[in-house]
Amino acid sequence: MIARITRKQAIGSLVVFSDDWGRHPSSCQHLVHNLLDRYPVVWVNTIGTRAPRFDLQTMKRVSEKLRQWGSGRLLTRGPKTSGAGDSRSPVHPNLTVRNPGMWPWFGSKSDRKLNRWLLSSQLKPVIAELPEPVIGLTTLPITADLPDAMPVDRWVYYCVDDFSQWPGLDRDTLRRMDRTMIHRADSLLAVSETLQEMIASEGRTSVLLTHGVDVDFWNGSSGAKTAAELLRVPGPKIVFWGVIDRRMDAAMLHQLSLDMKDGTILLIGPQQDPDPAILGLSNVRTMPAHPLESLPGIAQQASVLVMPYADLPVTRAMQPLKLKEYLATGKPVVVSQLPSTAAWRDCLDVAETPTEFSQLVRSRVRDGIPESQMTARARLGQESWKSKAALLEDVLRGIRS
């Protein structure tokens, strides 16, 4: 695809295709928040990558989407630097959220053709009113059919996951669309070196853009509130927050559960078909997803923060947003060995086996965090979302490729 603007040209406006604004504090929302003072942004809430199923979770999501589609155009509350969807943040005059109706399947040519028509017919008039040049930024492979259908000057694909490896998704369809988006984008960003290698296998190059973190927010400097429900949880609290699904290492959690004499393993977040063996452990307790602003308070009551992901293709490609957030809390952190954790080995404890995971967690409950790890975490100050947004802006302007 040939870019229609010259190198180092200023950005007129942005059209962003990503997860629902304010629903989860995604990396794209953090980055775009830091650009709102300079550029008008139309944020397009998509239906995501998971095909509908006849279960309660899907029905709730369908209901949510139908309400959104009925709302049409929204001016929304922008996130604080700490994250998306904070109710105290003012409406930003440069941000408009759109909720275009979409067909929730992409498996066939007719499905994709229908979605291309639906999105282009609803968004072309919106884009036509934006200051030029218009830059399209997408984090999802399901936009693969849009570059030739939209009046957008350049497309940037911000590759945040290998969706073809996610449990419960249509792997073949997403891989085909991922390849198409990689080849149709003018510029590419990747959150991990594993994803850079995947892009390179398609004959393209990408800029590495790892996640940022708001240190003051996570270490309690901004006034973290106490999570009242955790005060009633007995003993040491071993805390994980995020999506509870098949990416979690059941063997690690099982071993820790067996070895713990007292305390509770708290898994906080939405459940997407997790291993039943995890949920059946006597000292494991689950909680629904909590608002972003409550997580620093939860962290302050935790004895250890854990990230027990299994070694899978999907986990090798990802860079969990929570990793740097965990480190910024000042709490002990124990993780499984993955590419995303390698650069931070001096700041946390890395386990390769279930036995080692259990030993490390129990050791940190007893002894706390070593001074050497706290000293090493000082470099989190160089990982601000503002600095990450500056790199994104360079790519959007064509300065870096």
C-alpha positions as CSV (number, residue, x, y, z in Angstrom):
1,M,0.0,0.0,0.0
2,I,1.4,3.4,-1.0
3,A,1.3,6.2,1.6
4,R,-0.4,9.4,0.4
5,I,1.4,11.8,2.7
6,T,5.0,12.7,2.8
7,R,7.6,11.8,5.3
8,K,7.5,13.8,8.6
9,Q,4.2,15.5,7.7
10,A,2.0,16.6,10.5
11,I,-1.0,14.6,11.6
12,G,-4.4,16.2,11.0
13,S,-6.5,13.8,12.9
14,L,-6.7,10.2,14.0
15,V,-9.3,7.4,13.5
16,V,-8.7,4.6,16.0
17,F,-10.1,1.1,15.8
18,S,-9.7,-0.8,19.1
19,D,-11.5,-2.1,22.2
20,D,-14.3,-0.1,23.7
21,W,-13.1,3.2,25.2
22,G,-13.3,3.1,29.0
23,R,-14.2,-0.6,29.2
24,H,-10.7,-1.8,30.0
25,P,-7.5,0.3,30.5
26,S,-5.8,-0.9,27.3
27,S,-2.4,0.3,26.1
28,C,-4.0,2.0,23.1
29,Q,-6.2,4.1,25.4
30,H,-3.3,5.2,27.5
31,L,-1.3,6.2,24.4
32,V,-4.2,8.0,22.6
33,H,-5.0,9.9,25.9
34,N,-1.6,11.4,25.7
35,L,-2.2,12.7,22.1
36,L,-5.7,14.2,22.7
37,D,-4.4,17.7,23.4
38,R,-2.8,17.8,20.0
39,Y,-5.1,15.9,17.6
40,P,-8.9,15.3,17.1
41,V,-9.5,11.6,17.6
42,V,-12.5,9.5,16.5
43,W,-12.4,6.3,18.5
44,V,-14.3,3.5,16.9
45,N,-15.6,0.9,19.4
46,T,-15.5,-2.5,17.6
47,I,-17.1,-5.8,18.5
48,G,-13.7,-7.4,19.2
49,T,-12.4,-10.7,18.0
50,R,-14.5,-13.3,19.8
51,A,-17.4,-14.8,17.8
52,P,-20.7,-14.9,19.7
53,R,-21.6,-18.1,21.6
54,F,-24.9,-19.0,23.3
55,D,-23.7,-18.4,26.9
56,L,-24.4,-15.8,29.6
57,Q,-21.2,-13.9,29.0
58,T,-22.0,-13.5,25.3
59,M,-25.6,-12.4,26.0
60,K,-24.4,-9.7,28.4
61,R,-21.9,-8.5,25.8
62,V,-24.6,-8.5,23.1
63,S,-26.9,-6.5,25.3
64,E,-24.1,-4.0,26.0
65,K,-23.3,-3.6,22.2
66,L,-27.0,-3.1,21.3
67,R,-27.2,-0.3,23.9
68,Q,-24.0,1.2,22.4
69,W,-25.3,1.1,18.8
70,G,-28.5,2.8,20.0
71,S,-26.3,5.7,21.4
72,G,-24.5,6.3,18.1
73,R,-22.0,9.1,18.5
74,L,-20.7,9.8,22.0
75,L,-18.4,12.4,23.6
76,T,-16.8,10.3,26.3
77,R,-14.9,10.8,29.5
78,G,-11.2,10.5,28.9
79,P,-8.8,8.5,31.1
80,K,-6.5,10.1,33.6
81,T,-2.8,9.3,33.0
82,S,-3.4,6.4,35.3
83,G,-5.9,4.6,33.1
84,A,-9.0,4.6,31.1
85,G,-12.6,5.3,32.1
86,D,-12.0,7.2,35.4
87,S,-15.3,8.9,36.2
88,R,-13.6,12.0,37.6
89,S,-11.9,12.9,34.3
90,P,-13.5,15.6,32.2
91,V,-14.9,15.1,28.7
92,H,-12.1,15.9,26.3
93,P,-13.2,18.2,23.4
94,N,-10.9,16.4,20.9
95,L,-12.3,12.9,21.6
96,T,-15.4,11.4,19.9
97,V,-16.4,7.8,20.4
98,R,-18.4,6.1,17.6
99,N,-20.3,2.8,18.0
100,P,-21.0,1.6,14.4
101,G,-23.2,-1.4,14.0
102,M,-21.2,-4.5,12.9
103,W,-21.9,-8.1,11.9
104,P,-20.3,-10.3,14.7
105,W,-18.7,-12.9,12.4
106,F,-15.7,-12.8,10.0
107,G,-15.3,-16.4,9.0
108,S,-16.6,-16.2,5.4
109,K,-16.0,-13.8,2.5
110,S,-19.6,-12.7,2.7
111,D,-19.2,-12.0,6.5
112,R,-16.2,-9.8,5.8
113,K,-17.8,-8.1,2.8
114,L,-20.8,-7.2,4.9
115,N,-18.7,-5.8,7.7
116,R,-16.6,-3.8,5.2
117,W,-19.8,-2.2,3.8
118,L,-21.3,-1.6,7.3
119,L,-18.2,0.1,8.7
120,S,-17.4,2.1,5.6
121,S,-20.9,3.4,5.0
122,Q,-21.2,4.5,8.6
123,L,-17.7,6.0,9.0
124,K,-17.0,7.7,5.7
125,P,-19.1,10.7,6.5
126,V,-17.4,11.0,9.9
127,I,-13.9,10.8,8.4
128,A,-14.8,13.3,5.6
129,E,-15.3,16.0,8.3
130,L,-11.9,15.5,10.0
131,P,-8.9,17.6,9.5
132,E,-6.5,16.2,6.9
133,P,-4.3,14.2,6.7
134,V,-6.3,11.4,8.5
135,I,-4.3,8.6,10.1
136,G,-5.9,5.3,10.8
137,L,-4.6,3.4,13.8
138,T,-5.8,-0.1,14.6
139,T,-5.0,-2.7,17.2
140,L,-7.2,-5.4,15.6
141,P,-6.8,-7.7,12.6
142,I,-10.6,-7.6,11.9
143,T,-9.9,-4.2,10.2
144,A,-8.0,-5.9,7.5
145,D,-10.7,-5.2,4.8
146,L,-10.9,-1.4,5.6
147,P,-7.7,0.2,4.2
148,D,-9.1,0.3,0.6
149,A,-12.6,1.2,1.8
150,M,-11.9,4.3,3.9
151,P,-10.8,7.8,3.0
152,V,-7.7,7.5,5.3
153,D,-4.3,8.7,4.2
154,R,-2.1,6.3,6.1
155,W,-2.7,3.1,8.2
156,V,-0.7,2.1,11.2
157,Y,-1.2,-1.4,12.7
158,Y,-0.3,-1.5,16.4
159,C,0.1,-5.3,16.9
160,V,-0.7,-6.0,20.6
161,D,-1.3,-9.8,20.5
162,D,-1.2,-12.9,18.4
163,F,-5.0,-13.2,18.4
164,S,-4.8,-16.4,16.3
165,Q,-3.4,-18.2,19.4
166,W,-6.0,-16.9,21.9
167,P,-8.1,-19.6,23.5
168,G,-11.7,-19.6,22.2
169,L,-11.1,-17.5,19.1
170,D,-11.4,-18.4,15.4
171,R,-7.7,-19.0,14.9
172,D,-7.6,-19.6,11.1
173,T,-9.8,-16.6,10.3
174,L,-7.8,-14.2,12.6
175,R,-4.5,-15.4,11.3
176,R,-5.6,-14.7,7.7
177,M,-6.8,-11.3,8.6
178,D,-3.7,-10.6,10.6
179,R,-1.5,-11.3,7.6
180,T,-3.7,-9.1,5.4
181,M,-3.5,-6.2,7.9
182,I,0.3,-6.6,8.2
183,H,0.7,-6.3,4.4
184,R,-1.9,-3.5,4.0
185,A,-0.6,-1.2,6.8
186,D,1.8,1.6,5.9
187,S,3.6,1.3,9.3
188,L,3.7,-1.4,12.0
189,L,4.2,-1.4,15.7
190,A,4.6,-4.4,17.9
191,V,4.5,-4.7,21.7
192,S,7.0,-7.6,21.9
193,E,10.0,-9.0,20.1
194,T,8.0,-12.2,19.5
195,L,5.4,-10.2,17.6
196,Q,8.2,-8.4,15.7
197,E,9.4,-11.8,14.6
198,M,6.0,-12.8,13.4
199,I,5.7,-9.6,11.4
200,A,9.2,-10.2,10.0
201,S,8.1,-13.6,8.8
202,E,5.7,-11.8,6.5
203,G,8.5,-9.7,5.0
204,R,7.7,-6.5,7.0
205,T,9.5,-4.5,9.6
206,S,8.0,-3.0,12.8
207,V,8.9,-0.6,15.6
208,L,9.0,-2.1,19.1
209,L,6.6,-0.2,21.4
210,T,6.5,-1.8,24.8
211,H,3.9,-0.8,27.4
212,G,4.3,2.1,29.7
213,V,3.2,2.7,33.3
214,D,2.1,5.6,35.6
215,V,4.4,5.0,38.6
216,D,2.8,7.6,40.9
217,F,-0.7,6.0,40.3
218,W,0.4,2.5,41.1
219,N,2.7,3.2,44.1
220,G,-0.1,5.0,45.9
221,S,1.3,8.5,45.5
222,S,-1.9,9.6,43.9
223,G,-4.0,8.5,47.0
224,A,-5.0,4.8,46.6
225,K,-8.2,3.9,48.4
226,T,-8.4,0.8,50.6
227,A,-10.3,-2.1,49.1
228,A,-12.8,-2.9,51.9
229,E,-13.7,-6.4,50.7
230,L,-10.1,-7.5,50.9
231,L,-9.9,-6.6,54.6
232,R,-12.2,-9.6,55.3
233,V,-10.0,-12.1,53.4
234,P,-8.0,-14.1,56.0
235,G,-4.2,-14.5,56.0
236,P,-1.7,-13.5,53.4
237,K,-3.2,-12.5,50.1
238,I,-1.6,-13.8,46.9
239,V,-3.2,-11.6,44.2
240,F,-3.6,-11.8,40.4
241,W,-5.8,-9.4,38.4
242,G,-6.7,-9.8,34.7
243,V,-8.6,-12.2,32.5
244,I,-9.0,-15.6,34.2
245,D,-8.7,-18.1,31.3
246,R,-6.8,-21.1,29.9
247,R,-3.6,-19.1,29.6
248,M,-3.1,-19.5,33.4
249,D,-0.8,-22.3,34.6
250,A,-3.1,-24.6,36.6
251,A,-0.1,-26.7,37.9
252,M,1.6,-23.6,39.4
253,L,-1.6,-22.5,41.2
254,H,-2.3,-26.1,42.3
255,Q,1.2,-26.5,43.9
256,L,0.9,-23.2,45.7
257,S,-2.5,-24.1,47.0
258,L,-1.2,-27.4,48.4
259,D,1.8,-25.8,50.0
260,M,0.2,-22.8,51.6
261,K,-0.6,-23.3,55.3
262,D,-2.8,-20.2,55.5
263,G,-3.8,-17.4,53.2
264,T,-5.8,-16.9,50.1
265,I,-5.1,-16.9,46.4
266,L,-7.2,-14.1,44.9
267,L,-8.0,-14.1,41.2
268,I,-9.6,-10.8,40.2
269,G,-11.1,-10.3,36.8
270,P,-13.6,-11.6,34.2
271,Q,-13.7,-15.4,33.6
272,Q,-13.4,-16.7,30.1
273,D,-13.6,-20.5,30.3
274,P,-10.8,-21.0,33.0
275,D,-9.6,-24.4,33.9
276,P,-12.1,-25.8,36.4
277,A,-9.3,-27.3,38.4
278,I,-8.1,-23.8,39.4
279,L,-11.6,-22.7,40.6
280,G,-12.0,-25.9,42.6
281,L,-9.0,-25.2,44.8
282,S,-10.0,-24.7,48.4
283,N,-8.0,-21.6,49.1
284,V,-8.6,-19.9,45.7
285,R,-11.2,-17.1,45.7
286,T,-12.4,-15.3,42.6
287,M,-13.7,-11.7,42.4
288,P,-15.2,-9.9,39.4
289,A,-13.2,-7.2,37.6
290,H,-12.6,-4.1,39.7
291,P,-12.4,-0.5,38.4
292,L,-8.8,0.6,37.6
293,E,-8.8,3.2,40.4
294,S,-9.3,0.5,43.0
295,L,-6.4,-1.7,41.9
296,P,-3.6,0.2,43.7
297,G,-5.5,-0.1,46.9
298,I,-5.9,-3.9,46.3
299,A,-2.2,-4.1,45.6
300,Q,-1.3,-2.4,48.8
301,Q,-3.2,-5.1,50.8
302,A,-1.5,-8.0,48.8
303,S,1.4,-9.9,50.2
304,V,2.6,-11.0,46.8
305,L,1.4,-10.2,43.3
306,V,1.6,-13.1,40.8
307,M,1.4,-13.7,37.1
308,P,1.3,-17.5,36.6
309,Y,0.9,-17.8,32.9
310,A,1.6,-21.1,31.2
311,D,4.3,-21.3,28.5
312,L,2.1,-21.2,25.3
313,P,2.4,-19.5,21.9
314,V,-0.2,-16.9,23.0
315,T,1.7,-16.0,26.2
316,R,5.1,-16.0,24.5
317,A,3.8,-13.3,22.1
318,M,2.1,-11.0,24.7
319,Q,3.4,-8.3,26.9
320,P,1.0,-8.1,29.9
321,L,0.1,-4.6,30.8
322,K,0.0,-5.6,34.5
323,L,3.7,-6.5,34.6
324,K,5.0,-3.0,35.0
325,E,1.9,-2.1,37.0
326,Y,2.8,-4.8,39.5
327,L,6.4,-3.6,39.7
328,A,5.4,0.0,40.3
329,T,3.3,-1.0,43.4
330,G,6.5,-1.8,45.4
331,K,5.1,-5.2,46.3
332,P,6.9,-8.6,45.8
333,V,6.2,-10.0,42.3
334,V,6.5,-13.6,41.3
335,V,5.9,-14.6,37.6
336,S,6.4,-17.6,35.3
337,Q,9.2,-17.5,32.8
338,L,8.1,-15.8,29.6
339,P,9.9,-13.6,27.0
340,S,8.0,-10.5,28.4
341,T,9.5,-11.1,31.9
342,A,13.1,-11.6,30.9
343,A,14.1,-7.9,30.8
344,W,12.8,-7.4,34.4
345,R,14.4,-10.4,36.1
346,D,16.4,-8.2,38.5
347,C,13.1,-6.6,39.6
348,L,11.1,-9.7,40.4
349,D,11.2,-13.5,40.9
350,V,10.9,-15.8,37.9
351,A,9.7,-19.4,38.3
352,E,10.2,-22.2,35.8
353,T,8.4,-25.0,37.6
354,P,5.3,-25.3,39.8
355,T,7.5,-26.2,42.8
356,E,9.7,-23.2,42.3
357,F,6.7,-20.9,41.9
358,S,5.3,-22.1,45.2
359,Q,8.6,-21.7,47.0
360,L,9.2,-18.2,45.7
361,V,5.7,-17.0,46.6
362,R,5.9,-18.4,50.1
363,S,9.4,-17.0,50.5
364,R,8.2,-13.5,49.6
365,V,5.3,-13.7,51.9
366,R,7.8,-14.5,54.7
367,D,10.7,-12.2,53.8
368,G,9.2,-9.4,51.7
369,I,10.8,-7.8,48.7
370,P,14.7,-7.6,48.6
371,E,16.3,-4.2,48.5
372,S,18.1,-5.1,45.3
373,Q,14.8,-5.6,43.5
374,M,13.4,-2.2,44.7
375,T,16.6,-0.5,43.5
376,A,16.4,-2.1,40.1
377,R,12.7,-0.9,39.7
378,A,13.9,2.7,39.6
379,R,14.2,2.4,35.9
380,L,10.4,2.3,35.7
381,G,10.6,6.1,35.7
382,Q,11.8,5.8,32.0
383,E,8.7,3.8,31.0
384,S,6.0,6.6,31.2
385,W,3.0,6.5,28.9
386,K,4.0,10.0,27.8
387,S,7.3,8.8,26.5
388,K,5.6,5.8,24.8
389,A,3.1,8.1,23.2
390,A,6.0,10.2,21.8
391,L,7.3,7.1,20.0
392,L,3.8,6.3,18.7
393,E,3.6,9.9,17.4
394,D,6.8,9.5,15.5
395,V,5.5,6.4,13.8
396,L,2.1,8.1,13.0
397,R,4.0,11.0,11.4
398,G,6.3,8.7,9.4
399,I,9.4,9.8,11.2
400,R,10.3,6.3,12.5
401,S,9.7,3.1,10.6
